[in-house]
Amino acid sequence: MNNYKTIIKDIYQIVHSSENKGDVANYIPELSKVDSNKFGVAFLSSENEKIGIGDHRTKFSIQSISKVFSLSLAFTLLGDEVWNRVGVEPSGGSFNSLIQLETDKGIPRNPFINGGALVICDMLISNLENPKSDFLQYVQEISSNNSINFVESTAISEERTGYRNKALCNFIKSFDNLDNEPKEVLDFYFNMCSIEMSCEELVKAFSFLSFRKKNSESNNLNSSQRKRINALMQTCGFYDESGEFAFKVGLPGKSGVGGGIVALHPDKYCIAVWSPKLNKKGNSYRGMKFLELFTTRTQESIF
Ligand code: DON
């Protein structure tokens, strides 16, 4: 039996005392204000063992981690219809790449690259009565946490500099794969990405995907849908570093440019790491390092 507490404490010390490489995301100006030395880890097991270390209770911008929530809600509402407008293949490209969309005729490769996430946002806008507040309520419900909210300053900051997302959105619209106006889709997307949560809050929220037997009434995903979302996190959750993450860590997970990573071992545990400095692929440098050491030491991964 693994002593998770000792393992997490040991690895935290190792990673904390080694060089903190990379750069904080600055293409969204508001994100560059974060203290780059923040470092937190939270863990939650299916047996309800809770562990937290460092800045695990500090809220940070979850950015693309929110794409798991939007996909879950769209999948709950629309079922397999989702896959008529977005694929399930790793893109092998960066999160904000436009290249494949031309040859793929506006059907993004998967729901986690920005193009795919924008199409999912469009689906939610068409299927929710009050899109932004209904989505927020969904996230609050699966997290059992009413304090979760959008952060207006982050959403505005991204809107001001979000030329690439605007290009992606208009490009997809030109292929007729958006029902709503790009402006509305982008507003939803920027707000969704602006949500702030702590590592401690994230592990609780992601237990709806980790612990299949528990939490069955807290969301409407069936077990096959949960399997599919986990599979997409495994194959596409880290963009062009998804192979590397599977190779080194061996768990489904999702990253965000705020420096957060959530990973889970189905039916065993959920773990979240936050450290704002990112590697060249836009994933947390220390987060990747921590999780690699964690599954190496625990010898528990899905492979
Ligand atoms: O669209 C963007 O660029 C950001 N709002 C989210 C990107 C992101 O988090 C990519 N993940 N590592």
Boltz pocket constraint, residues with backbone or C-beta under 6 A from the ligand:
constraints:
  - pocket:
      binder: B
      contacts: [[A, 62], [A, 63], [A, 64], [A, 65], [A, 95], [A, 96], [A, 114], [A, 158], [A, 165], [A, 189], [A, 193], [A, 255], [A, 256], [A, 257], [A, 258], [A, 281], [A, 282], [A, 283]]
      max_distance: 6.0
